[in-house]
Amino acid sequence: MKLRSPARLLALLVPVALTACVAPQTRVPQVDDTRAQEETRKQREMVINEYVQSYRRLQGVASRIVVSGRELCGDKVAPYYGFTAWTQENFGKEWRDVVAAGFGIDTTPTVASVAPGSVAYQAGMKEGDIVRSVNGWIPSIGKDTIARFNEKIAAEGKLGVPVEFTVQRGTEEIKLSMMPEQACDFSVDLSPDDVKNAYADGSRIVIYKGMMEFFRSDEEVALVVSHELAHNAMKHIDAQQTNSTVGGIAGLLLDIAAALGGVNTGGDFSRAGSAIGAGVYSVDFEKEADYVGLYFMALANYDISDAPNFWRRMATTNSKAITMKSTHPTTPERFLGLETAVGEIKQKIEHGELLRPELGEIQTSKTTPEQPQVIPH
């Protein structure tokens, strides 16, 4: 007798089994497909509107920080205008008709945000302006339009002369001239994910939408942006990569020694060494980012008085962070460290001293990661 395959048996048995399932007992309302599609669109519009508002708020705060803190960024500075632009390529296909209808964003660079007080703001640029040309150069349409656009305005900004933009506003074409100023050369992006998170990767800063919803004030936004900016300015990511390499080399030597003894480790020691190396000084890097970040915040004229209390609020979202130290300091350590730094900075302001972090020997607390904590990193 020929046996049926498990897949064919399952296909025969499942429909039979489903007839024994218990069904709902009430007569629920039937949903019309057309109305369901209309509601889908409305909810997508709500999502986009909320995202855009959060994005503009974030850019407004970040603009002040990257401009006023440029001296702390060393050689990582670049021309800065204070506006950002999008095309439909910045959004998934299912969102493009919504952003086109709600914000006029299509294949041409469209101004998404203009930071209050920025060069672009003073020149008269408006959110929703469509950029038709930059010093006569017309943006190409297609993939990576915004990347090429940003490269172009950065290059033009380095020439040391005003940059001429032609924008379309409604049916009117307007010429705008602006001389970019220098700012920290780290972009600030907003992730649409609804988690309380933020990170820096050495070239940019990413704040999650869930974090934006957690913030109660622009000062709290500034605190986290400044913290992540400090990671980049102090080159912590480069340092961690170096430490990871050093740890990996040490692990490789153990792998080689094991191989000479006839044991194939499969590179386990190398991987473990890299992880351990990356975690060395991680707590100290976080403390330094807290400390230097507070200077970035103060230079932007944000009130730093309540900064320590932010970590008390963060503790309510992750109580383990109160006592658990892994890659980050505990929240009590962060609170007390920031409290001391606030006093230091306020004393400098009172005495008219230059707002610069105090350099000195790092008090090390080398740690090996155990379990990630709630960010910000």
C-alpha positions as CSV (number, residue, x, y, z in Angstrom):
1,M,0.0,0.0,0.0
2,K,1.3,3.4,-1.0
3,L,1.5,5.8,2.0
4,R,0.5,9.4,1.6
5,S,3.0,12.1,2.3
6,P,2.7,14.0,5.7
7,A,1.8,17.2,3.8
8,R,-1.0,15.6,1.9
9,L,-2.4,14.0,5.1
10,L,-2.3,17.3,6.8
11,A,-4.1,19.0,3.9
12,L,-6.9,16.3,4.2
13,L,-7.1,16.3,8.0
14,V,-7.1,20.1,8.7
15,P,-10.4,20.9,7.0
16,V,-12.1,18.1,8.9
17,A,-10.6,19.3,12.2
18,L,-11.7,22.8,11.6
19,T,-15.3,21.8,11.4
20,A,-15.1,21.0,15.1
21,C,-13.8,24.5,16.1
22,V,-16.1,26.8,18.1
23,A,-17.5,29.8,16.3
24,P,-18.5,33.2,17.7
25,Q,-22.1,33.3,19.1
26,T,-23.2,36.8,18.2
27,R,-24.0,38.4,14.9
28,V,-21.1,40.8,14.4
29,P,-21.4,43.8,12.0
30,Q,-20.2,43.2,8.5
31,V,-17.5,45.5,7.2
32,D,-17.8,47.0,3.8
33,D,-14.5,46.6,1.8
34,T,-14.7,50.1,0.3
35,R,-15.2,51.7,3.7
36,A,-12.4,49.6,5.2
37,Q,-10.0,50.9,2.5
38,E,-11.1,54.5,3.3
39,E,-10.4,53.9,7.0
40,T,-7.0,52.4,6.1
41,R,-6.1,55.6,4.3
42,K,-7.3,57.8,7.1
43,Q,-5.3,55.9,9.6
44,R,-2.2,56.1,7.4
45,E,-2.8,59.9,7.1
46,M,-2.8,60.1,10.9
47,V,0.4,58.1,11.1
48,I,2.1,60.4,8.6
49,N,0.9,63.6,10.1
50,E,2.1,62.5,13.6
51,Y,5.5,61.4,12.1
52,V,6.0,64.7,10.3
53,Q,5.2,66.7,13.4
54,S,7.6,64.7,15.4
55,Y,10.2,65.0,12.7
56,R,9.9,68.8,12.5
57,R,10.1,69.1,16.3
58,L,13.2,67.0,16.4
59,Q,14.9,69.0,13.6
60,G,14.1,72.3,15.3
61,V,15.8,71.1,18.5
62,A,18.7,69.5,16.8
63,S,19.4,72.5,14.7
64,R,20.2,74.7,17.7
65,I,22.5,72.0,19.1
66,V,24.6,71.2,16.0
67,V,25.2,74.9,15.2
68,S,26.0,76.2,18.7
69,G,28.1,73.1,19.6
70,R,30.3,73.1,16.5
71,E,33.4,73.9,18.4
72,L,33.1,70.7,20.3
73,C,32.9,68.7,17.1
74,G,36.5,69.4,16.0
75,D,37.0,68.8,12.3
76,K,33.6,67.1,11.9
77,V,31.8,70.2,10.7
78,A,30.2,71.1,7.4
79,P,28.0,73.8,5.8
80,Y,24.5,73.8,7.3
81,Y,21.3,75.4,6.0
82,G,18.8,74.3,8.6
83,F,16.3,72.6,6.3
84,T,15.7,69.0,5.1
85,A,14.1,67.7,2.0
86,W,12.3,64.5,1.0
87,T,10.9,62.8,-2.1
88,Q,8.5,59.9,-2.2
89,E,11.5,57.5,-2.1
90,N,11.8,58.3,1.6
91,F,8.6,56.4,2.1
92,G,7.4,52.8,1.5
93,K,5.2,52.4,-1.6
94,E,2.0,52.0,0.5
95,W,2.6,55.5,2.0
96,R,3.4,57.5,-1.2
97,D,-0.1,58.4,-2.2
98,V,-0.7,59.7,1.3
99,V,2.4,61.9,1.5
100,A,1.7,63.1,-2.1
101,A,-1.9,64.2,-1.2
102,G,-1.1,65.5,2.3
103,F,2.3,67.1,1.8
104,G,2.7,67.4,-2.0
105,I,5.8,65.1,-1.9
106,D,6.5,63.4,-5.2
107,T,9.7,62.7,-7.1
108,T,11.2,66.2,-6.7
109,P,13.0,67.4,-3.5
110,T,10.3,68.9,-1.3
111,V,11.2,70.8,1.9
112,A,10.2,68.7,4.9
113,S,11.4,70.9,7.7
114,V,12.8,74.3,8.3
115,A,14.4,74.9,11.7
116,P,13.3,78.1,13.4
117,G,16.1,80.7,13.4
118,S,18.2,78.8,10.9
119,V,19.8,80.2,7.7
120,A,17.0,78.7,5.6
121,Y,14.3,80.1,7.9
122,Q,15.8,83.6,7.7
123,A,16.0,83.4,3.9
124,G,12.3,82.7,3.8
125,M,12.2,79.0,2.9
126,K,8.9,77.3,3.8
127,E,8.0,73.7,4.5
128,G,6.3,72.3,1.4
129,D,8.5,74.4,-1.0
130,I,9.6,72.3,-4.0
131,V,13.2,72.8,-4.9
132,R,13.6,73.3,-8.6
133,S,17.3,74.3,-8.8
134,V,20.4,74.9,-6.8
135,N,22.8,77.5,-8.3
136,G,21.2,76.5,-11.7
137,W,21.6,72.8,-11.1
138,I,18.4,70.9,-11.5
139,P,17.9,67.8,-9.2
140,S,17.7,64.6,-11.2
141,I,14.6,62.4,-10.8
142,G,14.9,58.8,-9.7
143,K,16.6,56.6,-7.2
144,D,18.9,58.4,-4.6
145,T,17.5,61.8,-5.6
146,I,17.8,63.1,-2.0
147,A,21.3,61.7,-1.5
148,R,22.5,63.5,-4.6
149,F,20.7,66.6,-3.7
150,N,22.3,66.7,-0.2
151,E,25.7,66.1,-1.7
152,K,25.2,69.0,-4.1
153,I,24.1,71.6,-1.6
154,A,27.0,70.5,0.7
155,A,29.5,71.0,-2.1
156,E,28.0,74.4,-3.1
157,G,28.1,75.4,0.6
158,K,31.8,74.9,0.7
159,L,32.4,77.6,-2.0
160,G,32.1,80.4,0.5
161,V,29.5,82.3,-1.5
162,P,25.7,82.5,-1.1
163,V,23.8,79.5,-2.6
164,E,20.9,80.4,-4.8
165,F,17.8,78.2,-4.6
166,T,14.8,78.3,-6.9
167,V,11.7,76.9,-5.2
168,Q,8.1,76.5,-6.3
169,R,5.5,77.6,-3.8
170,G,2.0,76.9,-5.1
171,T,2.0,78.4,-8.6
172,E,4.8,80.9,-7.8
173,E,8.5,80.4,-8.4
174,I,10.7,82.1,-5.8
175,K,14.5,82.7,-5.6
176,L,16.1,82.4,-2.2
177,S,19.7,83.2,-1.4
178,M,21.4,81.8,1.7
179,M,24.9,81.6,3.1
180,P,25.3,78.3,5.0
181,E,26.9,78.4,8.5
182,Q,29.1,75.7,10.0
183,A,27.6,73.0,12.1
184,C,28.5,69.6,13.5
185,D,28.4,67.2,10.5
186,F,26.1,64.5,11.9
187,S,22.6,64.1,10.5
188,V,19.7,63.6,12.9
189,D,17.1,61.1,11.7
190,L,13.7,59.9,13.1
191,S,13.0,56.2,13.0
192,P,9.2,55.4,12.7
193,D,9.5,52.6,15.2
194,D,7.4,53.0,18.4
195,V,10.2,52.1,20.8
196,K,12.0,54.2,23.4
197,N,15.4,54.2,21.8
198,A,18.1,56.4,20.4
199,Y,21.6,55.7,19.1
200,A,24.6,57.2,17.3
201,D,26.6,55.3,14.8
202,G,29.6,57.7,14.2
203,S,28.0,59.5,11.3
204,R,24.4,60.2,12.3
205,I,22.0,60.2,15.2
206,V,18.8,58.3,15.2
207,I,15.9,59.0,17.5
208,Y,12.9,56.6,17.6
209,K,9.4,57.9,17.4
210,G,8.5,56.1,20.6
211,M,11.2,58.2,22.3
212,M,9.7,61.4,20.9
213,E,6.4,60.4,22.5
214,F,8.1,59.8,25.8
215,F,9.6,63.3,25.9
216,R,7.7,65.9,28.0
217,S,9.6,68.9,26.8
218,D,12.0,70.2,24.2
219,E,14.7,70.1,26.9
220,E,14.3,66.4,27.2
221,V,14.6,66.1,23.4
222,A,17.8,68.3,23.6
223,L,19.2,66.1,26.3
224,V,19.0,62.9,24.3
225,V,20.1,64.5,21.0
226,S,23.1,66.1,22.8
227,H,24.0,62.8,24.5
228,E,24.1,61.0,21.1
229,L,25.9,63.9,19.5
230,A,28.5,63.6,22.2
231,H,29.1,59.9,21.3
232,N,29.9,60.9,17.7
233,A,31.9,64.0,18.6
234,M,34.0,62.1,21.1
235,K,34.5,59.3,18.6
236,H,33.2,56.6,20.9
237,I,32.0,54.4,18.0
238,D,35.5,54.4,16.5
239,A,37.0,53.6,19.9
240,Q,34.7,50.7,20.4
241,Q,35.5,49.3,17.0
242,T,39.2,49.6,17.8
243,N,38.6,47.8,21.1
244,S,36.6,45.2,19.4
245,T,39.5,44.5,17.0
246,V,42.0,44.3,19.8
247,G,39.8,41.8,21.6
248,G,39.3,39.9,18.4
249,I,43.0,39.6,17.9
250,A,43.5,38.3,21.4
251,G,40.7,35.7,20.8
252,L,42.3,34.7,17.5
253,L,45.5,33.9,19.2
254,L,43.5,31.5,21.5
255,D,41.8,30.0,18.4
256,I,45.2,29.4,16.9
257,A,46.6,27.9,20.0
258,A,43.6,25.6,20.3
259,A,44.0,24.6,16.6
260,L,47.7,23.7,17.2
261,G,46.5,21.5,20.0
262,G,44.1,19.7,17.6
263,V,40.9,21.5,18.7
264,N,38.7,23.3,16.1
265,T,37.0,26.2,18.0
266,G,35.2,27.5,14.9
267,G,36.4,31.0,15.8
268,D,34.5,31.1,19.1
269,F,37.4,32.8,20.9
270,S,37.7,35.5,18.2
271,R,34.0,36.3,18.4
272,A,34.0,36.3,22.2
273,G,37.1,38.5,22.2
274,S,35.5,41.0,19.9
275,A,32.4,41.2,22.0
276,I,34.5,41.7,25.2
277,G,36.7,44.3,23.6
278,A,33.7,46.3,22.3
279,G,32.3,46.3,25.9
280,V,35.5,47.6,27.5
281,Y,35.0,51.2,28.7
282,S,31.4,51.1,27.5
283,V,30.1,52.4,30.8
284,D,32.8,55.2,30.8
285,F,31.8,56.2,27.2
286,E,28.2,56.5,28.4
287,K,29.2,58.7,31.3
288,E,31.3,60.8,29.1
289,A,28.4,61.2,26.6
290,D,26.2,62.3,29.5
291,Y,28.8,64.8,30.6
292,V,29.8,66.2,27.2
293,G,26.2,66.1,26.0
294,L,25.2,68.5,28.8
295,Y,27.7,71.0,27.5
296,F,26.2,70.7,24.0
297,M,22.8,71.3,25.6
298,A,24.0,74.3,27.6
299,L,25.7,75.9,24.5
300,A,22.4,75.7,22.7
301,N,20.8,77.7,25.6
302,Y,18.6,74.9,26.7
303,D,17.8,74.8,30.4
304,I,19.8,72.0,31.9
305,S,18.4,72.3,35.4
306,D,16.0,69.3,35.1
307,A,18.3,67.1,33.0
308,P,19.1,64.7,35.9
309,N,15.4,64.0,36.5
310,F,15.1,62.5,33.0
311,W,16.9,59.4,34.3
312,R,14.5,59.1,37.1
313,R,11.7,58.9,34.6
314,M,13.7,56.5,32.5
315,A,14.0,54.2,35.5
316,T,10.2,53.9,35.6
317,T,10.3,52.3,32.2
318,N,13.0,49.8,33.1
319,S,13.4,49.2,36.8
320,K,16.3,46.9,36.3
321,A,18.4,49.8,35.2
322,I,18.3,51.2,38.7
323,T,20.7,48.6,39.9
324,M,22.0,46.7,36.9
325,K,25.2,47.9,35.3
326,S,26.1,46.3,32.0
327,T,27.0,48.5,28.9
328,H,25.4,51.5,30.6
329,P,25.7,53.1,34.1
330,T,22.8,52.6,36.4
331,T,20.1,55.3,36.4
332,P,21.1,56.5,39.9
333,E,24.7,56.9,38.7
334,R,23.5,58.9,35.7
335,F,21.3,61.1,37.8
336,L,24.1,61.9,40.3
337,G,26.6,62.4,37.5
338,L,24.4,64.8,35.6
339,E,23.5,66.6,38.9
340,T,27.2,67.3,39.5
341,A,27.8,68.3,35.8
342,V,24.8,70.7,36.0
343,G,26.5,72.4,39.0
344,E,29.8,72.6,37.2
345,I,28.2,74.2,34.1
346,K,26.1,76.7,36.0
347,Q,29.1,77.8,37.9
348,K,30.9,78.5,34.7
349,I,28.0,80.4,33.3
350,E,27.8,82.5,36.5
351,H,31.5,83.3,36.3
352,G,31.4,84.0,32.5
353,E,33.8,81.1,31.8
354,L,34.0,79.3,28.4
355,L,31.7,76.3,28.3
356,R,34.0,73.5,27.5
357,P,34.2,70.0,29.2
358,E,37.0,69.5,31.6
359,L,39.6,67.2,30.1
360,G,41.4,64.7,32.3
361,E,42.2,61.1,33.0
362,I,39.2,58.9,32.6
363,Q,38.2,57.0,35.7
364,T,37.8,53.6,34.2
365,S,35.3,50.9,35.0
366,K,35.9,48.3,32.3
367,T,32.9,46.1,31.9
368,T,31.8,43.1,29.9
369,P,28.2,43.4,28.5
370,E,25.7,41.2,30.3
371,Q,22.3,42.4,29.2
372,P,21.3,45.5,27.2
373,Q,19.6,48.3,29.2
374,V,16.9,50.6,28.1
375,I,18.5,53.3,26.0
376,P,19.3,56.1,25.2
377,H,22.8,54.7,24.5
